[in-house]
Amino acid sequence: MIHRFLADIIGTGEGDSDEFRPAVALYTHDWSAEMPADPVTGKLLNKWAMVEVRSGDYAQMDLDLGIDAMPFCELSTPVAQIDSVQLWNLREALSRRGIGAGITIGVATYGDIVAAIALRANAGTVDPTKAQLVL
C-alpha cells in the first residue's frame, strides 16, 4: 500500500548535484511527487510536495520535521472513518504549510482529500483565507 506524505522540497535546483526533491528522498528511492514550476522562471510554485512512497525508512521520516505523514488508509475510506489523530495531524500539517483546509466529516473520502491537495499543489501557494480546500 502506498504511504503519502507532505514533504518540504529540498535542494537548490542546481543540476544533478543538488536537484529539487522532497525531503523523503533522504530516506527512500521509491517515491513519486509532482513539483510544479513556473514555466518561464523555473521557480517552484511551492516549498512542499505531496509524495507517494512505496518503501523506505518510515521511522526516520516520522522524526524529520520537514515531513508529515498523511493518513494511512485506502482512498475509498470515508473521512469519518479516518483515525482522528491522523486527520488532526493532517490538518496541522496543511496549516503549517499555508494550505487552507476545511474538511467536512462524513461527506468526503480520503481520495477526495488527496485529490484536493494535489490540485492545490499544482496551483501554487495562495492566501489560505481566500482559497480554502473545502471537502
DSSP file (Angstrom, degrees, kcal/mol; ACC not computed):
  #  RESIDUE AA STRUCTURE BP1 BP2  ACC     N-H-->O    O-->H-N    N-H-->O    O-->H-N    TCO  KAPPA ALPHA  PHI   PSI    X-CA   Y-CA   Z-CA
    1    1 A M              0   0    0      0, 0.0     2,-0.3     0, 0.0    73,-0.0   0.000 360.0 360.0 360.0 145.0    0.0    0.0    0.0
    2    2 A I        -     0   0    0     71,-0.1     2,-0.4    50,-0.0    52,-0.2  -0.575 360.0-149.2 -79.4 134.4    1.2    3.5   -0.8
    3    3 A H  E     -A   53   0A   0     50,-2.7    50,-3.1    -2,-0.3     2,-0.4  -0.868  13.9-151.8 -98.4 137.5    2.1    5.8    2.1
    4    4 A R  E     +A   52   0A   0     -2,-0.4    66,-3.0    67,-0.3     2,-0.3  -0.891  16.1 177.2-113.7 144.0    1.5    9.5    1.4
    5    5 A F  E     -AB  51  69A   0     46,-2.3    46,-3.2    -2,-0.4     2,-0.5  -0.962  30.9-133.7-138.2 153.3    3.4   12.4    2.9
    6    6 A L  E     -AB  50  68A   0     62,-2.7    62,-3.1    -2,-0.3     2,-0.4  -0.964  41.7-179.2-100.0 126.0    3.6   16.2    2.8
    7    7 A A  E     -AB  49  67A   0     42,-2.8    42,-2.1    -2,-0.5    60,-0.2  -0.978  30.5-114.8-135.0 141.4    7.2   17.0    2.5
    8    8 A D  E     -A   48   0A   0     58,-2.9    15,-2.5    -2,-0.4     2,-0.5  -0.371  36.6-117.7 -61.7 148.2    9.4   20.1    2.2
    9    9 A I  E     -D   22   0B   0     38,-2.5     2,-0.2    13,-0.2    -1,-0.1  -0.818  36.0-169.9 -91.1 129.2   11.2   20.4   -1.0
   10   10 A I  E     +D   21   0B   0     11,-3.5    11,-2.0    -2,-0.5     3,-0.1  -0.696  36.4  60.8-114.4 168.1   15.0   20.4   -0.5
   11   11 A G  S    S-     0   0    0     -2,-0.2     8,-0.2     9,-0.2     9,-0.1  -0.089  73.4-106.3  98.3 160.5   17.8   21.2   -2.9
   12   12 A T        -     0   0    0      6,-1.1     7,-0.2     2,-0.1    -1,-0.1   0.570  45.9-118.3 -98.2 -12.5   18.9   24.3   -4.8
   13   13 A G        +     0   0    0      5,-2.5     2,-1.2     1,-0.2     6,-0.2   0.574  64.2 146.9  83.1   9.1   17.8   23.0   -8.2
   14   14 A E  B  >  -E   18   0C   0      4,-0.9     4,-1.5     5,-0.1     3,-0.5  -0.687  64.4 -73.5 -85.3  97.5   21.4   23.3   -9.4
   15   15 A G  T  4 S-     0   0    0     -2,-1.2     3,-0.4     1,-0.2    -2,-0.1   0.036  86.6 -39.7  54.2-157.9   22.0   20.5  -11.9
   16   16 A D  T  4 S+     0   0    0      1,-0.2     3,-0.4     2,-0.1    -1,-0.2   0.669 129.4  69.2 -76.3 -17.4   22.3   16.9  -10.9
   17   17 A S  T  4 S+     0   0    0     -3,-0.5    -1,-0.2     1,-0.2    -2,-0.2   0.819 121.4   6.6 -75.3 -30.0   24.3   17.6   -7.8
   18   18 A D  B  < S+E   14   0C   0     -4,-1.5    -5,-2.5    -3,-0.4    -6,-1.1  -0.255  84.2 169.2-148.2  52.7   21.6   19.3   -5.8
   19   19 A E        -     0   0    0     -3,-0.4     2,-0.1    -6,-0.2    -9,-0.1  -0.221  46.5 -88.4 -66.4 157.5   18.3   18.9   -7.8
   20   20 A F        +     0   0    0     -9,-0.1    -9,-0.2    -8,-0.1    -1,-0.1  -0.433  62.0 153.4 -63.4 139.5   15.0   19.8   -6.2
   21   21 A R  E     -D   10   0B   0    -11,-2.0   -11,-3.5    -2,-0.1     2,-0.1  -0.968  46.6 -96.0-162.2 154.5   13.5   16.8   -4.4
   22   22 A P  E >   -D    9   0B   0      0, 0.0     3,-2.3     0, 0.0   -13,-0.2  -0.452  40.4-110.9 -74.1 154.0   11.1   16.2   -1.5
   23   23 A A  G >  S+     0   0    0    -15,-2.5     3,-1.8     1,-0.3     4,-0.2   0.741 113.0  72.8 -57.8 -24.6   12.7   15.5    1.9
   24   24 A V  G >> S+     0   0    0      1,-0.3     3,-2.2   -16,-0.2     4,-1.1   0.739  78.1  78.2 -63.3 -19.7   11.6   11.9    1.8
   25   25 A A  G <4 S+     0   0    0     -3,-2.3    -1,-0.3     1,-0.3    -2,-0.2   0.693  81.7  66.8 -63.0 -17.3   14.3   11.3   -0.9
   26   26 A L  G <4 S+     0   0    0     -3,-1.8    -1,-0.3    -4,-0.2    -2,-0.2   0.694 112.1  31.5 -72.2 -17.9   16.8   11.3    2.0
   27   27 A Y  T <4 S+     0   0    0     -3,-2.2    30,-1.2     1,-0.2     2,-0.3   0.496 124.7  21.6-120.6  -8.6   15.2    8.0    3.3
   28   28 A T     <  -     0   0    0     -4,-1.1    -1,-0.2    28,-0.2     3,-0.1  -0.992  43.2-154.8-157.4 155.4   14.0    6.2    0.2
   29   29 A H  S    S+     0   0    0     -2,-0.3     2,-1.0     1,-0.1    27,-0.1   0.432  84.3  82.5-105.9  -5.7   14.5    6.0   -3.6
   30   30 A D        +     0   0    0     25,-0.4    24,-2.3     2,-0.0    25,-0.7  -0.533  67.9 113.7-102.8  66.5   11.0    4.6   -4.2
   31   31 A W  E     -C   53   0A   0     -2,-1.0     2,-0.3    22,-0.2    22,-0.2  -0.895  42.8-162.8-131.2 159.4    9.0    7.9   -4.2
   32   32 A S  E     +C   52   0A   0     20,-2.0    20,-2.8    -2,-0.3     2,-0.3  -0.993  19.3 154.3-142.5 142.2    6.9    9.9   -6.7
   33   33 A A  E     -C   51   0A   0     -2,-0.3     2,-0.5    18,-0.2    18,-0.1  -0.983  36.5-126.4-160.0 151.6    5.8   13.5   -6.5
   34   34 A E        -     0   0    0     16,-0.6    16,-0.4    -2,-0.3    -2,-0.0  -0.912  20.5-178.1-102.0 133.2    4.9   16.4   -8.7
   35   35 A M        -     0   0    0     -2,-0.5    14,-0.1    14,-0.1    87,-0.1  -0.705  18.2-156.3-128.8  78.8    6.8   19.7   -8.0
   36   36 A P        -     0   0    0      0, 0.0     9,-2.8     0, 0.0    10,-0.5  -0.228  10.7-167.9 -63.5 144.7    5.3   22.2  -10.5
   37   37 A A  B     -F   44   0D   0      7,-0.3     7,-0.3     8,-0.1     6,-0.1  -0.908  33.9 -91.4-129.5 156.2    7.4   25.1  -11.5
   38   38 A D     >  -     0   0    0      5,-3.0     4,-2.4    -2,-0.3     5,-0.1  -0.524  35.6-139.5 -62.9 126.4    6.7   28.4  -13.3
   39   39 A P  T  4 S+     0   0    0      0, 0.0    -1,-0.2     0, 0.0     0, 0.0   0.745  97.6  42.6 -66.1 -21.7    7.4   27.6  -17.0
   40   40 A V  T  4 S+     0   0    0      3,-0.1    -2,-0.0     1,-0.1    -3,-0.0   0.914 128.0  23.4 -87.9 -49.8    9.2   30.9  -17.6
   41   41 A T  T  4 S-     0   0    0      2,-0.1     3,-0.1     1,-0.0    -1,-0.1   0.707  89.4-133.4 -92.6 -21.2   11.3   31.3  -14.4
   42   42 A G     <  +     0   0    0     -4,-2.4     2,-0.2     1,-0.3     3,-0.1   0.463  55.4 147.0  78.7   0.4   11.7   27.7  -13.4
   43   43 A K        -     0   0    0     -6,-0.1    -5,-3.0    -5,-0.1    -1,-0.3  -0.510  54.6-110.5 -71.8 134.4   10.8   28.8   -9.8
   44   44 A L  B     -F   37   0D   0     -7,-0.3    -7,-0.3    -2,-0.2    -1,-0.1  -0.338  14.0-139.5 -63.7 144.5    8.9   26.1   -7.9
   45   45 A L  S    S+     0   0    0     -9,-2.8    80,-1.5    76,-0.1     2,-0.3   0.751  83.4  25.0 -75.6 -24.1    5.3   27.0   -7.1
   46   46 A N        -     0   0    0    -10,-0.5    -2,-0.1    78,-0.2    75,-0.0  -0.879  61.6-137.8-135.6 164.7    5.5   25.6   -3.6
   47   47 A K  S    S+     0   0    0     -2,-0.3   -38,-2.5    50,-0.2     2,-0.3   0.251  93.0  50.4-100.2   7.9    8.0   24.8   -0.9
   48   48 A W  E     -A    8   0A   0    -40,-0.3     2,-0.3    73,-0.1   -40,-0.2  -0.899  64.0-160.9-140.3 164.6    6.3   21.5   -0.3
   49   49 A A  E     -A    7   0A   0    -42,-2.1   -42,-2.8    -2,-0.3     2,-0.6  -0.990  24.9-121.2-145.2 151.0    5.1   18.5   -2.3
   50   50 A M  E     -A    6   0A   0    -16,-0.4   -16,-0.6    -2,-0.3     2,-0.4  -0.862  41.2-164.0 -89.8 127.3    2.6   15.6   -1.7
   51   51 A V  E     -AC   5  33A   0    -46,-3.2   -46,-2.3    -2,-0.6     2,-0.5  -0.914  19.2-150.0-122.2 138.8    4.7   12.5   -2.1
   52   52 A E  E     -AC   4  32A   0    -20,-2.8   -20,-2.0    -2,-0.4     2,-0.4  -0.929  19.5-170.4-103.9 129.4    3.7    8.9   -2.6
   53   53 A V  E     -AC   3  31A   0    -50,-3.1   -50,-2.7    -2,-0.5   -22,-0.2  -0.973  18.7-177.0-124.5 132.4    6.2    6.4   -1.1
   54   54 A R  S    S-     0   0    0    -24,-2.3     2,-0.3    -2,-0.4   -23,-0.1   0.672  73.6  -4.4-100.5 -21.6    6.2    2.6   -1.7
   55   55 A S  S    S+     0   0    0    -25,-0.7   -25,-0.4   -52,-0.1    -1,-0.3  -0.975  77.5 104.7-162.1 161.9    9.1    1.7    0.7
   56   56 A G  S    S-     0   0    0     -2,-0.3     2,-1.4   -28,-0.1   -28,-0.2  -0.925  75.0 -45.6 151.5-174.1   11.7    3.3    2.9
   57   57 A D     >  +     0   0    0    -30,-1.2     4,-1.9    -2,-0.3     3,-0.4  -0.674  52.0 174.7 -90.5  83.8   12.7    4.1    6.4
   58   58 A Y  H  > S+     0   0    0     -2,-1.4     4,-2.2     1,-0.2    -1,-0.2   0.822  74.7  60.1 -63.6 -32.2    9.3    5.3    7.7
   59   59 A A  H  > S+     0   0    0      1,-0.2     4,-0.9     2,-0.2    -1,-0.2   0.911 106.9  46.2 -62.7 -41.7   10.7    5.6   11.3
   60   60 A Q  H >> S+     0   0    0     -3,-0.4     4,-0.8     1,-0.2     3,-0.5   0.884 110.0  54.1 -67.7 -38.1   13.3    8.2   10.1
   61   61 A M  H >< S+     0   0    0     -4,-1.9     3,-0.8     1,-0.2     6,-0.2   0.892 103.6  56.5 -62.4 -38.1   10.6   10.0    8.1
   62   62 A D  H 3< S+     0   0    0     -4,-2.2    -1,-0.2     1,-0.2    -2,-0.2   0.793 107.4  49.3 -62.9 -27.7    8.5   10.3   11.2
   63   63 A L  H << S+     0   0    0     -4,-0.9     2,-0.5    -3,-0.5    -1,-0.2   0.624  88.8  96.7 -86.6 -14.1   11.4   12.0   13.0
   64   64 A D    X<  -     0   0    0     -4,-0.8     3,-1.7    -3,-0.8   -40,-0.0  -0.672  64.0-152.9 -83.0 120.0   12.0   14.5   10.2
   65   65 A L  T 3  S+     0   0    0     -2,-0.5    -1,-0.1     1,-0.3    -4,-0.0   0.630  93.7  61.5 -68.1 -13.2   10.3   17.9   10.9
   66   66 A G  T 3  S+     0   0    0    -58,-0.1   -58,-2.9   -43,-0.1     2,-0.4   0.334  97.9  68.3 -93.0   6.4   10.1   18.6    7.2
   67   67 A I  E <   -B    7   0A   0     -3,-1.7     2,-0.5   -60,-0.2   -60,-0.2  -0.992  59.0-171.8-130.8 130.5    7.9   15.5    6.6
   68   68 A D  E     -B    6   0A   0    -62,-3.1   -62,-2.7    -2,-0.4     2,-0.2  -0.984  21.6-132.6-123.0 123.8    4.4   14.9    7.7
   69   69 A A  E     -B    5   0A   0     -2,-0.5   -64,-0.2   -64,-0.2    24,-0.1  -0.508  17.9-144.1 -70.3 136.9    2.7   11.6    7.3
   70   70 A M        -     0   0    0    -66,-3.0   -66,-0.2    -2,-0.2    17,-0.1  -0.579  45.5 -66.4 -90.7 164.8   -0.8   11.7    5.8
   71   71 A P        -     0   0    0      0, 0.0     2,-1.0     0, 0.0   -67,-0.3  -0.193  47.3-131.8 -52.6 142.5   -3.4    9.2    7.0
   72   72 A F        +     0   0    0    -69,-0.1     2,-0.3    -3,-0.1    11,-0.1  -0.805  62.5 103.1-101.7  93.5   -2.6    5.6    6.1
   73   73 A C  S    S-     0   0    0     -2,-1.0     2,-0.1   -71,-0.2   -71,-0.1  -0.962  75.2 -72.7-159.6 170.1   -5.8    4.3    4.6
   74   74 A E    >   -     0   0    0     -2,-0.3     3,-1.7     1,-0.1    36,-0.3  -0.370  42.2-119.1 -68.8 150.5   -7.4    3.4    1.3
   75   75 A L  T 3  S+     0   0    0      1,-0.3    36,-3.0    35,-0.2    37,-0.3   0.780 112.8  60.8 -61.7 -26.5   -8.5    6.2   -0.9
   76   76 A S  T 3  S+     0   0    0     34,-0.2    -1,-0.3    33,-0.1    -2,-0.0   0.497  76.5 119.9 -80.3  -2.7  -12.1    5.0   -0.7
   77   77 A T    <   -     0   0    0     -3,-1.7    33,-2.7    32,-0.1    34,-0.2  -0.456  68.8-121.3 -66.7 124.9  -12.2    5.4    3.1
   78   78 A P  B >   -G  109   0E   0      0, 0.0     3,-1.9     0, 0.0     4,-0.4  -0.383  20.9-119.8 -62.2 145.3  -14.9    7.9    4.2
   79   79 A V  G >  S+     0   0    0     29,-3.1     3,-1.6     1,-0.3    30,-0.1   0.858 112.3  62.8 -56.0 -37.3  -13.4   10.8    6.2
   80   80 A A  G 3  S+     0   0    0     28,-0.3    -1,-0.3     1,-0.3     4,-0.1   0.706 102.7  51.2 -63.2 -18.8  -15.5    9.9    9.2
   81   81 A Q  G <  S+     0   0    0     -3,-1.9    -1,-0.3     2,-0.1     2,-0.3   0.446  83.8 108.0 -98.9  -1.2  -13.6    6.5    9.4
   82   82 A I  S <  S-     0   0    0     -3,-1.6     5,-0.1    -4,-0.4    -9,-0.0  -0.576  88.8 -92.4 -76.4 138.5  -10.1    8.0    9.3
   83   83 A D     >  -     0   0    0     -2,-0.3     4,-2.3     1,-0.2     5,-0.2  -0.251  33.9-135.2 -49.4 128.7   -8.2    7.8   12.5
   84   84 A S  H  > S+     0   0    0      1,-0.2     4,-2.3     2,-0.2     5,-0.2   0.839 102.5  51.7 -63.8 -34.6   -8.9   11.1   14.3
   85   85 A V  H  > S+     0   0    0      2,-0.2     4,-2.6     1,-0.2    -1,-0.2   0.925 110.8  48.1 -67.6 -43.6   -5.3   11.7   15.4
   86   86 A Q  H  > S+     0   0    0      1,-0.2     4,-1.9     2,-0.2    -2,-0.2   0.893 112.9  48.6 -62.6 -39.5   -4.1   11.1   11.8
   87   87 A L  H  X S+     0   0    0     -4,-2.3     4,-2.3     2,-0.2    -2,-0.2   0.901 111.3  49.5 -68.0 -41.1   -6.7   13.5   10.5
   88   88 A W  H  X S+     0   0    0     -4,-2.3     4,-2.4     1,-0.2    -2,-0.2   0.925 110.4  50.9 -61.8 -44.9   -5.8   16.2   13.1
   89   89 A N  H  X S+     0   0    0     -4,-2.6     4,-2.4     1,-0.2    -1,-0.2   0.873 108.7  52.1 -61.5 -37.4   -2.1   15.8   12.2
   90   90 A L  H  X S+     0   0    0     -4,-1.9     4,-2.6     2,-0.2    -1,-0.2   0.931 108.9  49.5 -64.4 -45.3   -3.0   16.3    8.5
   91   91 A R  H  X S+     0   0    0     -4,-2.3     4,-2.4     1,-0.2    -2,-0.2   0.922 112.4  48.3 -59.0 -43.6   -5.0   19.5    9.3
   92   92 A E  H  X S+     0   0    0     -4,-2.4     4,-2.6     2,-0.2    -1,-0.2   0.904 111.3  49.8 -63.7 -41.9   -2.0   20.8   11.3
   93   93 A A  H  X S+     0   0    0     -4,-2.4     4,-1.3     2,-0.2    -1,-0.2   0.896 111.6  48.7 -65.1 -40.3    0.5   19.9    8.5
   94   94 A L  H  <>S+     0   0    0     -4,-2.6     5,-3.0     2,-0.2    -2,-0.2   0.921 112.4  48.8 -64.2 -43.6   -1.7   21.7    5.9
   95   95 A S  H ><5S+     0   0    0     -4,-2.4     3,-1.8     1,-0.2    -2,-0.2   0.919 107.6  53.6 -63.5 -45.3   -2.0   24.8    8.2
   96   96 A R  H 3<5S+     0   0    0     -4,-2.6    -1,-0.2     1,-0.3    -2,-0.2   0.812 109.6  49.9 -59.7 -30.2    1.8   24.9    8.8
   97   97 A R  T 3<5S-     0   0    0     -4,-1.3    -1,-0.3    -5,-0.2    -2,-0.2   0.368 119.8-109.5 -91.6   5.4    2.4   24.9    5.1
   98   98 A G  T < 5S+     0   0    0     -3,-1.8     2,-0.8     1,-0.2    28,-0.3   0.743  73.4 138.9  75.4  23.1   -0.1   27.7    4.5
   99   99 A I      < -     0   0    0     -5,-3.0    -1,-0.2    -6,-0.2    -2,-0.2  -0.887  49.4-138.0-102.3 108.2   -2.6   25.4    2.8
  100  100 A G        -     0   0    0     -2,-0.8    33,-1.3    31,-0.4     2,-0.4  -0.393  26.0-174.7 -65.6 140.8   -6.1   26.3    4.0
  101  101 A A  E     +h  133   0F   0     31,-0.2     2,-0.5    -2,-0.1    33,-0.2  -0.969  23.6 176.0-144.9 126.2   -8.3   23.3    4.7
  102  102 A G  E     -h  134   0F   0     31,-4.0    33,-2.0    -2,-0.4     2,-0.6  -0.942  17.1-173.2-122.5 107.2  -11.9   22.8    5.7
  103  103 A I        -     0   0    0     -2,-0.5     2,-0.7    31,-0.2    31,-0.1  -0.898  13.2-149.0-108.2 119.2  -12.6   19.1    5.9
  104  104 A T    >>  -     0   0    0     -2,-0.6     3,-1.4     1,-0.0     4,-1.0  -0.767  19.2-130.3 -89.8 116.1  -16.2   18.2    6.4
  105  105 A I  T 34 S+     0   0    0     -2,-0.7    -1,-0.0     1,-0.2    -2,-0.0  -0.404  87.2  17.5 -66.3 137.0  -16.5   14.9    8.4
  106  106 A G  T 34 S+     0   0    0      2,-0.3    -1,-0.2    -2,-0.1     3,-0.0   0.354 112.9  73.8  88.3  -5.1  -18.9   12.3    6.9
  107  107 A V  T <4 S+     0   0    0     -3,-1.4     2,-0.1     1,-0.0    -2,-0.1   0.844  88.4  44.6-105.2 -49.4  -19.0   13.9    3.4
  108  108 A A     <  -     0   0    0     -4,-1.0   -29,-3.1     1,-0.1   -28,-0.3  -0.468  68.4-129.6 -99.5 165.5  -15.7   13.2    1.6
  109  109 A T  B  >  -G   78   0E   0    -31,-0.3     4,-1.5    -2,-0.1     3,-0.4  -0.653  33.6-106.2-101.7 167.5  -13.5   10.2    1.1
  110  110 A Y  H  > S+     0   0    0    -33,-2.7     4,-2.5   -36,-0.3   -34,-0.2   0.863 122.2  60.4 -60.6 -35.1   -9.8   10.2    1.7
  111  111 A G  H  > S+     0   0    0    -36,-3.0     4,-2.5     1,-0.2    -1,-0.2   0.860 101.0  53.6 -60.2 -36.4   -9.4   10.1   -2.0
  112  112 A D  H  > S+     0   0    0     -3,-0.4     4,-2.2   -37,-0.3    -1,-0.2   0.886 108.9  49.1 -65.3 -38.6  -11.2   13.4   -2.3
  113  113 A I  H  X S+     0   0    0     -4,-1.5     4,-2.4     2,-0.2    -2,-0.2   0.940 111.7  48.2 -64.8 -47.1   -8.7   14.9    0.2
  114  114 A V  H  X S+     0   0    0     -4,-2.5     4,-2.2     1,-0.2    -2,-0.2   0.914 112.5  49.0 -60.2 -43.8   -5.8   13.6   -1.7
  115  115 A A  H  X S+     0   0    0     -4,-2.5     4,-2.2     1,-0.2    -1,-0.2   0.893 110.7  50.1 -63.9 -40.2   -7.2   15.0   -5.0
  116  116 A A  H  X S+     0   0    0     -4,-2.2     4,-2.2     2,-0.2    -1,-0.2   0.896 111.0  48.5 -66.6 -39.8   -7.9   18.4   -3.5
  117  117 A I  H  X S+     0   0    0     -4,-2.4     4,-2.6     2,-0.2    -1,-0.2   0.905 110.4  52.0 -66.5 -39.7   -4.3   18.6   -2.1
  118  118 A A  H  X S+     0   0    0     -4,-2.2     4,-1.8     2,-0.2    -2,-0.2   0.906 109.9  48.9 -62.7 -41.4   -2.9   17.6   -5.5
  119  119 A L  H  X S+     0   0    0     -4,-2.2     4,-0.9     1,-0.2    -1,-0.2   0.914 112.0  49.2 -62.3 -42.3   -5.0   20.4   -7.2
  120  120 A R  H >X S+     0   0    0     -4,-2.2     4,-0.9     1,-0.2     3,-0.5   0.889 107.7  54.2 -65.1 -39.5   -3.7   22.9   -4.6
  121  121 A A  H 3< S+     0   0    0     -4,-2.6     3,-0.5     1,-0.2    -1,-0.2   0.886 109.3  48.2 -61.8 -38.6   -0.1   21.8   -5.2
  122  122 A N  H 3< S+     0   0    0     -4,-1.8    -1,-0.2     1,-0.2    -2,-0.2   0.652 108.8  54.7 -78.0 -14.4   -0.4   22.4   -8.9
  123  123 A A  H << S-     0   0    0     -4,-0.9    -1,-0.2    -3,-0.5    -2,-0.2   0.603 107.6-128.4 -91.3 -13.2   -2.0   25.8   -8.3
  124  124 A G     <  -     0   0    0     -4,-0.9     2,-0.4    -3,-0.5    -1,-0.2  -0.162  42.3 -42.9  87.1 172.1    0.8   27.0   -6.1
  125  125 A T        +     0   0    0    -80,-1.5     2,-0.3    -4,-0.1   -26,-0.1  -0.611  66.0 169.6 -78.9 128.2    0.7   28.6   -2.7
  126  126 A V        -     0   0    0     -2,-0.4   -26,-0.2   -28,-0.3     5,-0.1  -0.833  49.2 -67.9-131.1 170.4   -2.0   31.2   -2.3
  127  127 A D    >>  -     0   0    0     -2,-0.3     3,-1.8     1,-0.2     4,-1.2  -0.452  42.9-148.8 -61.2 114.4   -3.6   33.1    0.6
  128  128 A P  T 34 S+     0   0    0      0, 0.0    -1,-0.2     0, 0.0     5,-0.1   0.745  93.9  62.0 -63.4 -21.8   -5.3   30.3    2.6
  129  129 A T  T 34 S+     0   0    0      1,-0.2     3,-0.2     2,-0.1    -2,-0.1   0.715 112.4  37.7 -74.8 -17.3   -8.0   32.7    3.8
  130  130 A K  T <4 S+     0   0    0     -3,-1.8     2,-0.2     1,-0.2    -1,-0.2   0.590 123.2  39.1-105.3 -14.4   -9.1   33.2    0.2
  131  131 A A  S  < S+     0   0    0     -4,-1.2   -31,-0.4    -5,-0.1     2,-0.2  -0.607  72.0 175.0-140.0  76.2   -8.6   29.7   -1.2
  132  132 A Q        -     0   0    0     -3,-0.2     2,-0.8    -2,-0.2   -31,-0.2  -0.530  34.8-123.9 -79.8 146.3   -9.7   27.1    1.3
  133  133 A L  E     -h  101   0F   0    -33,-1.3   -31,-4.0    -2,-0.2     2,-0.6  -0.838  35.7-172.8 -82.9 113.2   -9.7   23.4    0.4
  134  134 A V  E      h  102   0F   0     -2,-0.8   -31,-0.2   -33,-0.2   -33,-0.0  -0.951 360.0 360.0-116.0 120.3  -13.3   22.5    1.2
  135  135 A L              0   0    0    -33,-2.0   -32,-0.2    -2,-0.6    -1,-0.1   0.362 360.0 360.0-115.1 360.0  -14.3   18.9    1.0
